[in-house]
Amino acid sequence: MSFNRIVIIVLDSVGIGASRDAAAYGDLGANTIGNIAKAVGGLNVPNLEKLGLGRIHPLEGVSATVEPIGNYGLMEEQSAGKDTTNGHWEMMGVKLDKPLPVYPNGFPPEVLDEFERRVGRKTIGNKPASGTEIIKELGDEHVRTGSPIIYTSADSVFQIAAHEEVIPLEELYNMCKIARELLVDEHAVGRVIARPFIGSNGEYTRTSNRHDYSRDFGRTVLNEMDEKGFTVAGVGKIYDIYGGSGVNDKVGTKNNMDGVDKTLEMMGKVERGLVFTNLVDFDALYGHRNDPHGFAQAILDFDKRLPEILSALREDDLLIMTADHGCDPTTEGTDHSRENVPLLVYGKNAKHGVDLGLRTSFADLGATIAENFGVQGTGFGESFLNRIV
């Protein structure tokens, strides 16, 4: 038996407990969803509970005794790092053995000087920062001078923030392409990110016109799917994360709820293949801002939409929900956390109640997809398809 379509929903940063190597990343005790549940006095997520969430890890408010209609487990990352890039590429069969470069002191002169020369503008910022805080701090100076704001984070990213009325989107995107060309070898960051915003007089808001320019790490299961004629539809930032490689249909999203809407639309459109969604609000709006209550509400809001997704599944569909890393909002820092991620798998004609255990790689997801569709895998990861059919 195989499934005609697989729908993957990545709940960005919804980790479920420190991984075995968390100490090496300074993340002992991290548990994004577990600590959120404690912080808010328990989570009321009946639909995730019904799929088996409470069986994966003890969570306040989530029952472990409800007979699940789904299959459940968790996955442990093998790639170095704890970024969106590392997590997503490993899911599709690529292991990153070396940590991607990060810049806790900003980018060196040899990078910034050449970037300024090529774009014809001076820059401001050049430090690790929260995206919302740095436009609050430097937005007025940017509007006055026209200098793009360069910043990074604990992740391997080169981010360019610019007001849409000061630096038009196409110019901003071109700046990102120039940065992507420059950032190679020792400075080959995982992503260059356009961060446009609007507003005035210190009151600025980021827009949904973000665009990511990912580094290419090689062939993935998505490439195999694409070349064999299957639809690979990316919802949200999926297309950007993989630099478009292997993704042959795409749609952007404004927020989590729009992401659910667009996922449902793709499910009504795709006949055979993959619908691959990333819901980023958990991470961007709540994890990095140390807001456990907002994070909890976002989980509850998603849970309320789950019945729509389940109802839209065809008899020969498979739904897989997981995450790409943690971002525990109850910890002192605002960075991602090295955590295992939940794995919830449901299909109307799949088995139910199967404990998939601890998968020793995110790549088990890609290996399962490859086996299901009869395409070549990357050689990394172990399929769990035979456990659920």
DOMI-675311 format. One record per residue: residue in one letter; x, y, z of N, C-alpha, C in turn. Coordinates in steps of 0.2 Angstrom, whole numbers, padded with zeros to 4 digits, always signed. Atoms other than C-alpha are relative to their C-alpha. Layout:
<sites>
AXYZXYZXYZ;...
</sites>
This chain:
<sites>
M+0004-0006+0000+0000+0000+0000+0004+0006+0000;S-0004-0007+0000+0006+0018-0004-0006+0005+0000;F+0004-0006+0000-0002+0035-0002+0001+0004-0006;N+0000-0004+0006-0007+0046-0016+0003+0007+0001;R-0002-0007-0002-0003+0062-0007+0003+0000+0007;I-0002-0001-0007+0007+0066+0008+0000+0008+0002;V+0000-0006-0002+0004+0082+0017+0004+0001+0006;I-0005-0001-0006+0018+0088+0029-0001+0007+0002;I+0001-0007-0003+0015+0103+0041+0005+0000+0005;V-0005-0001-0005+0030+0109+0050-0002+0006+0004;L+0002-0005-0005+0025+0118+0066+0007+0003+0002;D-0007-0002+0000+0041+0129+0065+0001+0002+0008;S-0003-0001-0007+0051+0128+0082-0004-0003+0006;V+0004+0004-0005+0038+0117+0091+0004-0006+0003;G-0003+0006-0002+0051+0106+0099-0003-0003+0006;I+0003+0004-0006+0047+0093+0113+0005-0003+0004;G-0005+0003-0005+0062+0091+0124+0007+0000-0003;A-0007+0000+0002+0081+0093+0124+0002-0006-0003;S-0003+0006+0004+0090+0081+0112+0006-0002+0005;R-0005+0003-0004+0104+0070+0119+0006+0005+0000;D-0006-0004+0001+0117+0083+0113-0001+0007+0002;A+0002-0007-0002+0108+0098+0120+0005+0004+0004;A-0005-0003-0004+0122+0102+0132+0005+0003-0004;A-0005-0002+0004+0134+0105+0118-0002+0007-0003;Y+0003-0006+0003+0122+0119+0112-0002+0005+0006;G+0002-0004-0006+0119+0126+0130-0008+0000+0001;D+0007+0000+0000+0101+0120+0129-0003-0006+0005;L+0002+0004-0004+0100+0108+0143-0007+0002+0004;G+0006-0003-0003+0082+0109+0150-0005+0003-0005;A+0005-0003+0005+0074+0116+0134-0005-0005-0001;N+0006+0004+0002+0057+0109+0130-0005+0005-0002;T+0005-0005+0002+0047+0121+0120-0007-0001+0002;I+0007+0001-0002+0030+0114+0121-0002-0002+0007;G+0001+0002-0007+0032+0106+0138+0000+0006+0005;N-0001-0006-0004+0038+0122+0146-0006+0005-0001;I+0006-0004+0002+0024+0132+0137-0006-0003+0004;A+0006+0003-0003+0011+0120+0144+0000+0001+0008;K-0001-0001-0007+0018+0122+0162-0001+0008+0001;A+0000-0007-0001+0019+0141+0160-0007+0003-0001;V+0007-0003+0001+0000+0143+0155-0004-0005+0004;G+0004+0004-0004-0006+0130+0167-0004-0006-0004;G+0002+0006+0004-0009+0116+0154-0003+0003-0007;L+0003-0001+0007-0014+0115+0135-0006-0003-0001;N+0006+0003+0002-0031+0112+0129+0000-0001-0007;V+0000+0001+0007-0028+0104+0112-0003-0007-0002;P+0003+0007+0000-0040+0090+0110+0001-0003-0007;N-0002+0003+0007-0036+0087+0091+0007-0003+0000;L-0006+0002+0000-0018+0086+0093+0001-0006+0005;E+0000+0005-0005-0021+0075+0109-0003-0006-0003;K+0003+0005+0004-0032+0064+0098+0004-0004-0005;L-0005+0003+0004-0018+0061+0086+0006-0003+0003;G-0006+0003-0004-0006+0056+0100+0005+0004+0003;L-0005-0004-0003+0003+0071+0106+0002-0002+0007;G-0001+0002-0007+0001+0066+0124+0004-0006+0001;R-0004+0007-0001+0009+0049+0121+0008+0001-0002;I-0007-0001+0002+0025+0057+0114+0005+0002+0007;H-0003-0002-0005+0030+0066+0130-0005+0003+0005;P+0005-0003-0004+0021+0071+0146+0000+0008-0001;L+0001-0007+0001+0013+0088+0143-0006+0002+0005;E+0006-0002-0004+0002+0097+0156-0006+0002-0004;G+0006-0001+0003-0016+0097+0151-0001-0005-0006;V+0001+0004+0006-0013+0084+0137+0000-0007+0002;S+0000+0007-0003-0019+0066+0141+0004-0004-0004;A-0004+0006+0003-0008+0051+0137-0005-0006+0000;T+0004+0006-0001-0023+0039+0140-0005+0000-0006;V+0005+0000+0006-0034+0045+0125+0003-0005-0005;E-0002+0005+0005-0034+0031+0112+0001+0004-0007;P-0001-0005+0006-0025+0040+0097-0003-0003-0006;I+0002+0002+0006-0032+0039+0080+0006+0001-0005;G-0006-0001+0004-0014+0044+0073+0006-0005+0003;N-0006+0003-0002+0003+0037+0075+0005+0005+0003;Y-0004-0005-0004+0016+0046+0086+0007-0002+0001;G-0007+0001-0002+0035+0047+0090+0003+0007+0000;L-0004-0006+0000+0049+0060+0090+0006-0001-0004;M-0006+0000+0004+0064+0064+0079+0005+0004+0003;E-0007-0003-0003+0082+0068+0084+0004+0002-0006;E-0004-0003+0005+0092+0079+0073+0008-0003+0000;Q-0007+0002+0001+0109+0073+0066+0005+0005-0002;S-0004-0005+0003+0115+0088+0057+0002+0005+0006;A-0003-0005-0004+0126+0101+0066-0005+0006+0000;G+0004-0006+0000+0116+0116+0072-0007-0001+0002;K+0007+0000-0003+0098+0121+0077-0004+0005-0004;D+0003-0005+0004+0092+0132+0063-0005-0003-0005;T+0005+0002+0005+0077+0131+0050+0004-0004-0005;T-0003+0003+0006+0089+0127+0036+0003-0007+0002;N-0003+0007-0002+0098+0112+0045-0006-0005+0001;G+0006+0004-0001+0081+0105+0051-0004-0002-0006;H+0004+0002+0006+0072+0106+0034+0004-0004-0005;W-0004+0004+0005+0086+0100+0023+0001-0007+0003;E-0001+0007-0003+0089+0085+0035-0007-0004-0001;M+0007+0003+0001+0070+0081+0034+0000-0003-0007;M+0000+0002+0007+0073+0079+0015+0006-0004-0002;G-0005+0005+0001+0088+0068+0017+0007+0003-0001;V-0007-0003+0000+0104+0080+0018+0002+0001+0007;K-0003-0001-0006+0115+0079+0033+0005+0006+0000;L-0005-0005+0000+0125+0095+0037+0005-0002+0006;D-0005+0003-0005+0141+0089+0046+0003+0006+0004;K-0003-0005-0004+0148+0106+0050-0005+0006+0001;P+0005-0005-0002+0139+0120+0059+0001+0006-0006;L+0000-0006+0005+0135+0135+0047+0003+0006+0004;P-0004-0006-0004+0145+0151+0051-0005+0005+0003;V+0004-0005-0003+0137+0163+0063+0005+0006+0002;Y-0004-0007+0000+0142+0181+0067-0002+0004+0006;P+0002-0003-0007+0140+0185+0086+0002+0008+0000;N-0003-0007-0001+0150+0201+0083-0001+0004-0007;G+0001-0003+0006+0143+0206+0066+0004-0003-0006;F-0004+0002+0005+0150+0203+0049+0006+0004-0001;P-0006-0004+0001+0168+0207+0045+0001+0005-0006;P+0000-0005+0006+0174+0221+0034+0001-0002-0007;E-0001+0003+0007+0179+0210+0020-0007-0002-0003;V+0007+0002+0003+0160+0205+0018-0004+0007-0001;L+0004-0006+0001+0152+0222+0022+0003+0005-0005;D-0003-0005+0005+0164+0233+0012-0002-0002-0007;E+0001+0002+0007+0162+0223-0004-0008+0000-0001;F+0007-0001+0001+0143+0222-0001-0002+0007-0001;E+0001-0007+0001+0142+0241+0001+0002+0002-0007;R-0002-0002+0007+0152+0243-0015-0004-0002-0005;R+0004+0003+0005+0141+0232-0025-0007+0003+0000;V+0007-0003+0000+0124+0239-0019+0000+0007-0001;G+0000-0007+0001+0130+0257-0020-0003+0004+0006;R+0003-0003-0006+0124+0261-0002+0004-0002+0006;K-0003+0001-0006+0132+0262+0015-0005-0004+0004;T+0005+0004-0004+0124+0250+0028+0001+0003+0008;I+0001-0001-0008+0119+0252+0047-0001-0006+0003;G+0002+0005-0004+0117+0240+0061+0006-0005+0000;N-0005+0005+0000+0128+0225+0057+0002-0003+0007;K-0001+0004-0007+0125+0215+0074-0006-0005+0000;P+0006+0005-0001+0114+0201+0080-0005+0004+0004;A+0006-0004-0003+0097+0208+0085-0007-0004-0002;S+0006+0002+0002+0079+0204+0085-0003+0005-0005;G+0002-0003+0006+0071+0209+0069-0005+0006+0001;T+0005-0005-0002+0057+0219+0077+0003+0006+0004;E-0004-0005-0004+0069+0228+0089+0004+0004-0004;I-0005-0004+0004+0082+0233+0076-0004+0005-0004;I+0003-0005+0004+0069+0242+0065-0003+0005+0004;K+0002-0006-0004+0063+0251+0080+0006+0004+0002;E-0006-0004-0002+0080+0256+0085+0003+0004-0006;L-0004-0003+0006+0087+0260+0067-0005+0002-0005;G+0005-0002+0005+0071+0263+0057+0000+0007-0002;D+0000-0008+0001+0072+0282+0058+0006+0001-0004;E-0006-0001+0003+0090+0282+0053+0000-0003-0007;H+0000+0003+0006+0087+0271+0039-0004+0004-0005;V+0005-0004+0004+0072+0281+0032+0004+0007-0002;R-0003-0006+0001+0083+0297+0034+0006-0001-0005;T-0006+0001+0003+0099+0290+0026-0001-0005-0006;G+0000+0005+0006+0093+0276+0014+0005-0006+0001;S-0005+0006-0001+0106+0264+0022-0004-0006+0002;P+0004+0006-0002+0099+0246+0023+0003-0002+0007;I-0001+0003-0006+0099+0238+0040+0003-0007-0001;I-0003+0007+0000+0111+0223+0041+0000-0003+0007;Y-0001+0003-0006+0109+0211+0055+0000-0007+0000;T+0000+0007+0000+0110+0193+0060-0003-0002+0006;S+0003+0003-0006+0105+0181+0074+0005-0005+0003;A-0004+0006-0002+0111+0166+0083+0000-0005-0006;D+0000+0005+0005+0107+0157+0067+0005+0003-0006;S-0004-0002+0005+0117+0157+0051-0004+0004-0006;V+0004-0005+0005+0108+0172+0042+0004+0007-0001;F-0001-0007+0001+0112+0188+0034-0006+0003-0002;Q+0006-0003+0001+0097+0199+0035+0000+0007-0002;I+0000-0007+0002+0093+0215+0026-0007+0003+0001;A+0007-0003-0001+0079+0226+0033+0000+0007-0004;A+0000-0006+0004+0073+0240+0022-0008+0002+0000;H+0007-0002+0001+0057+0251+0022-0002+0000-0008;E+0002+0001+0007+0047+0247+0006+0000+0007-0004;E+0001-0007+0004+0045+0266+0002+0007+0003-0001;V-0007-0003+0001+0064+0269+0004+0004-0004-0005;I-0003+0004+0004+0071+0254-0004-0005-0005-0003;P+0006+0004+0003+0058+0246-0016+0002-0007+0000;L-0001+0008-0001+0056+0227-0015+0005-0003-0005;E-0005+0003+0005+0065+0223-0031+0007+0002+0001;E-0007-0002-0002+0080+0233-0026+0002-0004+0006;L-0002+0004-0006+0080+0224-0009+0001-0007-0002;Y-0001+0007+0002+0078+0207-0017+0007+0000-0004;N-0007+0001+0004+0093+0211-0029+0006+0001+0005;M-0005+0000-0005+0103+0216-0014+0001-0007+0004;C-0001+0007-0003+0100+0199-0006+0003-0005-0005;K-0003+0004+0005+0105+0191-0022+0008+0001-0001;I-0007-0002+0000+0121+0201-0022+0004-0003+0006;A-0003+0003-0006+0124+0195-0004+0001-0007+0000;R+0000+0008+0001+0120+0177-0008+0007-0002-0004;E-0006+0001+0004+0134+0178-0022+0006+0001+0004;L-0006-0002-0004+0146+0186-0009+0002-0005+0005;L-0001+0004-0006+0143+0174+0005+0002-0007-0002;V-0002+0006+0002+0153+0159+0000+0006-0002+0004;D-0006+0002-0004+0167+0148+0007-0001+0000+0007;E+0000+0000-0007+0170+0152+0025-0006+0004+0002;H+0005-0005-0002+0156+0165+0025-0007-0003-0003;A+0006+0003+0004+0143+0153+0016-0006-0001+0005;V+0006+0000-0005+0128+0157+0028-0006-0004-0003;G+0005+0004+0003+0113+0146+0027-0005+0004-0004;R+0005-0004+0003+0101+0160+0022+0002+0007+0000;V+0000-0007+0000+0101+0178+0016-0008+0001+0000;I+0007-0001-0001+0084+0185+0021-0002+0008-0001;A+0003-0007+0001+0075+0201+0014-0006+0001+0006;R+0005-0001-0006+0065+0209+0029-0003+0007-0001;P+0003-0006+0001+0055+0223+0022-0005+0002+0005;F+0005-0002-0005+0044+0234+0033-0003+0007-0002;I+0003-0006+0001+0033+0249+0033-0001+0004+0006;G+0001-0004-0006+0028+0263+0045+0004+0007+0000;S-0004-0007+0000+0035+0280+0051+0001+0002+0007;N-0001-0003-0007+0042+0289+0066+0001-0005+0005;G-0002+0005-0006+0049+0274+0076-0006-0005+0000;E+0005+0005+0000+0033+0264+0073+0000-0004-0006;Y-0001+0004+0007+0037+0251+0060-0002-0007+0001;T+0003+0007+0000+0029+0234+0056+0003-0003-0006;R-0002+0004+0006+0037+0220+0045-0006-0002-0004;T+0005+0003+0005+0027+0215+0030+0001-0007-0002;S+0000+0007+0002+0023+0198+0023+0005-0001-0007;N-0004+0000+0006+0035+0202+0008+0007-0003+0001;R-0007+0003-0001+0050+0193+0016+0001-0005-0005;H-0002+0005+0004+0060+0182+0005+0007-0003+0002;D-0006+0004-0002+0074+0169+0009+0004-0002-0006;Y-0005+0002+0005+0089+0165-0002+0004-0005+0003;S-0003+0005-0004+0095+0148+0004+0006-0002-0004;R-0006+0004+0003+0112+0140+0001-0002-0007-0002;D+0002+0007+0002+0111+0124-0009+0005-0005+0003;F-0004+0005-0003+0117+0109+0000+0000-0007-0004;G+0000+0006+0004+0114+0096-0014-0007-0003-0001;R+0007+0003+0002+0100+0084-0020-0004-0002+0006;T+0005+0003-0005+0085+0080-0009-0005-0004-0003;V+0006+0004+0002+0070+0069-0010-0004+0004-0004;L+0004-0004+0004+0061+0084-0017+0002+0000-0007;N-0002+0000+0007+0072+0084-0032-0002-0007-0004;E+0002+0006+0003+0069+0066-0035-0008+0000-0002;M+0007-0001+0001+0050+0069-0033-0002+0004-0006;D+0002-0004+0005+0050+0083-0045+0002-0003-0007;E-0002+0003+0006+0060+0074-0058-0004-0006-0003;K+0004+0006+0002+0049+0059-0058-0008+0003-0001;G+0006-0003+0002+0034+0071-0062-0005+0001+0006;F+0004-0001-0005+0026+0072-0045-0001+0008+0002;T+0001-0007-0003+0019+0089-0038+0004+0000+0006;V-0002-0002-0007+0029+0096-0024-0002+0007+0001;A+0003-0007-0001+0019+0111-0018+0003+0003+0007;G-0003-0003-0006+0028+0122-0005-0005+0006+0002;V+0005-0005-0003+0016+0133+0007+0004+0003+0005;G-0004-0004-0005+0024+0147+0016+0007+0001-0002;K-0007-0001+0002+0043+0148+0016+0004-0006-0002;I-0003+0006+0002+0046+0131+0010+0004+0001-0006;Y-0003-0001+0007+0051+0136-0008+0007+0004+0002;D-0006-0004-0002+0064+0149+0000+0005-0004+0003;I-0004+0004-0004+0071+0136+0012+0004-0004-0004;Y-0004+0004+0004+0076+0125-0002+0003+0004-0006;G-0002-0004+0006+0080+0139-0014-0003-0002-0006;G+0005+0002+0005+0066+0133-0025+0002-0007-0003;S-0002+0007+0003+0076+0116-0029-0005-0005+0002;G+0004+0006-0001+0064+0102-0031-0007+0002+0001;V+0007-0002-0002+0048+0113-0027-0003+0003-0007;N+0002-0002+0007+0038+0115-0043-0007+0004+0000;D+0006-0004-0001+0022+0124-0036+0001+0003+0007;K-0001-0004-0006+0022+0137-0022-0005+0005+0001;V+0005-0005-0001+0011+0149-0013+0003+0003+0007;G-0002-0003-0007+0016+0162+0001-0005+0001+0005;T+0005-0001-0005+0008+0165+0017+0001+0006+0004;K+0000-0006-0004+0004+0180+0028+0001-0002+0008;N+0000+0002-0007+0003+0171+0045-0002-0008+0000;N+0001+0007+0000-0001+0154+0052-0007-0002-0002;M+0007+0002+0002-0020+0154+0049-0001+0001-0008;D+0000+0000+0007-0017+0160+0031+0004-0006-0003;G-0003+0006+0002-0005+0145+0030-0004-0006+0000;V+0005+0006+0000-0019+0133+0035-0004+0001-0006;D+0004-0001+0006-0030+0141+0022+0003-0002-0006;K-0003+0001+0006-0017+0140+0009+0002-0008-0001;T-0001+0007+0000-0013+0122+0014-0007-0004-0003;L+0007+0003+0002-0032+0117+0012-0001+0002-0008;E+0001-0001+0007-0032+0126-0005+0005-0005-0005;M-0004+0004+0004-0017+0116-0011-0002-0007+0000;M+0003+0007+0000-0025+0100-0005-0006-0001-0005;G+0005+0001+0005-0039+0104-0016+0002+0000-0007;K-0003-0001+0007-0028+0107-0031+0005-0006-0002;V-0005+0005+0002-0014+0094-0030-0003-0007+0000;E+0002+0007+0001-0018+0077-0037+0004-0006+0003;R-0005+0005-0002-0003+0067-0033+0007+0003+0001;G-0007-0002-0002+0013+0071-0024+0000+0003+0007;L-0002-0002-0007+0018+0082-0009-0003+0007+0001;V+0001-0007-0002+0010+0097+0000+0004+0001+0006;F-0005-0001-0005+0023+0104+0011+0000+0007+0003;T+0002-0006-0003+0019+0118+0023+0005+0002+0006;N-0003-0002-0006+0029+0128+0036-0005+0006+0003;L+0004-0005-0004+0019+0138+0049+0005+0004+0005;V-0006-0003-0003+0032+0151+0055-0002+0004+0006;D+0002-0005-0006+0022+0162+0068+0002-0003+0007;F-0002+0003-0006+0026+0150+0082+0007+0003+0002;D-0007-0002-0001+0045+0154+0080+0000+0008+0000;A-0002-0007+0001+0045+0172+0073-0004+0004+0005;L+0004-0005-0004+0031+0180+0084+0001-0002+0007;Y+0001+0002-0007+0032+0170+0100+0007-0003+0003;G-0006+0003-0003+0048+0159+0102+0005+0005+0001;H-0006-0004+0000+0061+0172+0098-0002+0006+0005;R+0002-0006-0004+0051+0185+0108-0002-0002+0008;N+0001+0003-0007+0050+0174+0124-0007+0002+0003;D+0007-0001-0001+0031+0175+0124-0004-0007+0000;P+0004+0006-0001+0024+0158+0131-0007+0000-0001;H+0008-0001+0000+0006+0164+0132-0002+0001-0007;G+0002-0001+0007+0006+0170+0114+0001-0007-0004;F-0002+0006+0004+0015+0154+0108-0006-0005+0002;A+0005+0005-0002+0002+0143+0118-0007+0002-0004;Q+0006-0002+0003-0012+0153+0110+0000-0002-0008;A-0001+0002+0007-0005+0150+0093-0001-0008-0001;I+0001+0007+0001-0004+0131+0096-0008-0002+0001;L+0008+0001-0001-0023+0132+0102-0003+0002-0006;D+0003-0002+0007-0027+0141+0086+0001-0005-0005;F-0001+0006+0005-0019+0128+0075-0004-0006+0002;D+0004+0006-0002-0028+0114+0085-0007+0001-0002;K+0007-0001+0002-0045+0122+0081-0001-0001-0007;R+0001+0001+0007-0041+0121+0063+0001-0007-0003;L-0002+0007+0002-0035+0103+0063-0006-0004-0003;P+0006+0004+0003-0053+0096+0060-0001+0002-0008;E+0000-0002+0007-0053+0106+0043+0005-0004-0004;I-0005+0003+0004-0037+0098+0038-0001-0008+0000;L+0001+0008+0000-0042+0080+0043-0006-0001-0004;S+0006+0001+0005-0059+0082+0034+0002+0001-0007;A-0002-0001+0007-0050+0088+0018+0005-0006-0002;L-0004+0005+0002-0039+0072+0018-0004-0005-0004;R+0004+0005+0004-0044+0059+0005+0002-0007+0003;E-0001+0007-0002-0044+0040+0008+0007-0002+0000;D-0007+0002+0001-0027+0038+0001+0005+0006+0001;D-0004-0005-0002-0019+0053+0009+0004-0001+0007;L-0004+0001-0006-0006+0054+0023+0002+0007+0003;L-0002-0007-0003-0004+0069+0035+0006-0002+0005;I-0006+0000-0004+0013+0071+0044+0001+0007+0003;M-0002-0007-0003+0016+0085+0057+0006-0001+0004;T-0006+0000-0004+0032+0089+0065+0003+0007+0001;A-0003-0006+0000+0044+0103+0068+0008+0000-0002;D-0007-0001+0003+0062+0109+0063+0005+0001+0005;H-0005-0001-0006+0070+0113+0080-0005+0003+0006;G+0004-0003-0005+0064+0121+0096+0002+0008+0001;C-0001-0007-0002+0063+0139+0102-0004+0002+0006;D+0003+0000-0006+0059+0138+0120-0001+0007+0003;P+0001-0007-0002+0051+0155+0125+0000+0001+0008;T-0001+0000-0007+0053+0151+0144+0007+0001+0002;T-0007-0001-0001+0072+0152+0143+0002+0007+0000;E-0003-0007+0000+0083+0167+0146+0001+0003-0007;G-0002-0002+0007+0089+0168+0128-0006+0000-0005;T+0005+0000+0005+0079+0171+0112+0002-0004-0006;D-0002+0004+0006+0088+0159+0101-0004-0007+0000;H+0002+0007+0001+0083+0142+0094+0003-0005+0006;S-0003+0005-0005+0085+0127+0106+0001-0007-0004;R-0001+0007+0003+0092+0110+0101-0004-0005+0004;E+0005+0004-0003+0077+0099+0104-0002-0006-0005;N+0004+0005+0004+0069+0083+0098-0006+0003-0003;V+0007-0003+0003+0053+0087+0087-0005-0006+0000;P+0006+0005+0000+0036+0078+0088-0001-0002-0007;L+0001+0004+0007+0031+0066+0074-0007-0003+0001;L+0007+0002+0000+0012+0064+0072-0002-0002-0007;V+0002+0003+0007+0006+0053+0057-0007-0003+0000;Y+0007+0002+0000-0012+0051+0052-0002-0001-0007;G+0004+0001+0006-0021+0043+0037-0006-0004+0001;K+0006+0003-0001-0038+0037+0035+0000-0008-0001;N-0001+0007+0001-0032+0020+0029+0007-0002+0002;A-0006+0002-0003-0016+0020+0039-0001-0003+0007;K+0000+0002-0007-0013+0011+0055-0001+0005+0005;H+0001-0005-0005-0017+0020+0071+0003-0003+0007;G-0002+0002-0006-0010+0020+0088+0007-0003+0000;V-0007+0002+0000+0008+0015+0083+0005+0004+0003;D-0005-0004-0003+0022+0021+0093+0006-0001-0004;L-0005+0000+0004+0035+0026+0081+0007+0001+0003;G-0006-0001-0004+0048+0029+0095+0004+0006-0002;L-0005-0006+0001+0063+0040+0094+0004-0002-0007;R-0003+0001+0006+0068+0041+0076+0007+0004+0000;T-0007-0002-0001+0087+0044+0075+0002+0005-0005;S-0001-0006+0005+0086+0057+0061-0006+0003-0003;F+0006-0004+0003+0074+0070+0054+0000-0003-0007;A+0000+0003+0007+0079+0061+0037-0005-0006-0001;D+0005+0005+0000+0067+0047+0042-0006+0002-0004;L+0006-0003+0004+0054+0058+0035+0001+0000-0007;G-0002+0000+0007+0062+0060+0018+0000-0007-0003;A-0001+0007+0002+0066+0041+0017-0007-0003+0000;T+0007+0002+0000+0047+0038+0021-0003+0002-0007;I+0003-0002+0006+0042+0049+0007+0002-0003-0007;A-0003+0003+0005+0054+0042-0005-0003-0007-0001;E+0003+0007+0001+0048+0024-0002-0007+0000-0002;N+0007+0000+0002+0030+0029-0003-0001+0001-0008;F+0001-0002+0007+0032+0037-0020+0004-0004-0005;G-0004+0004+0005+0045+0024-0027+0005+0004-0003;V-0005-0004+0003+0058+0037-0030+0007-0001+0004;Q-0007+0002-0004+0077+0036-0025+0001+0005+0006;G-0001-0004-0006+0081+0042-0008+0007+0003+0000;T-0006-0003+0000+0097+0051-0003+0005-0005+0004;G-0004+0004-0004+0104+0036+0007+0001+0001+0007;F+0000-0002-0007+0101+0045+0023-0007+0000+0003;G+0006+0000-0003+0087+0041+0035-0003-0007-0001;E+0003+0007+0000+0076+0025+0038-0008+0001+0000;S+0007+0000+0001+0058+0024+0032-0004-0003+0005;F+0005+0003-0005+0044+0021+0044-0006-0002-0004;L+0006+0002+0004+0032+0017+0030-0003-0007+0002;N+0003+0006-0001+0030-0001+0034-0003-0001+0007;R+0003+0000-0007+0026+0003+0052-0007+0003+0000;I+0006-0003+0000+0010+0012+0047-0005-0002-0005;V+0004+0002+0005+0003+0003+0032-0001-0008+0002;
</sites>
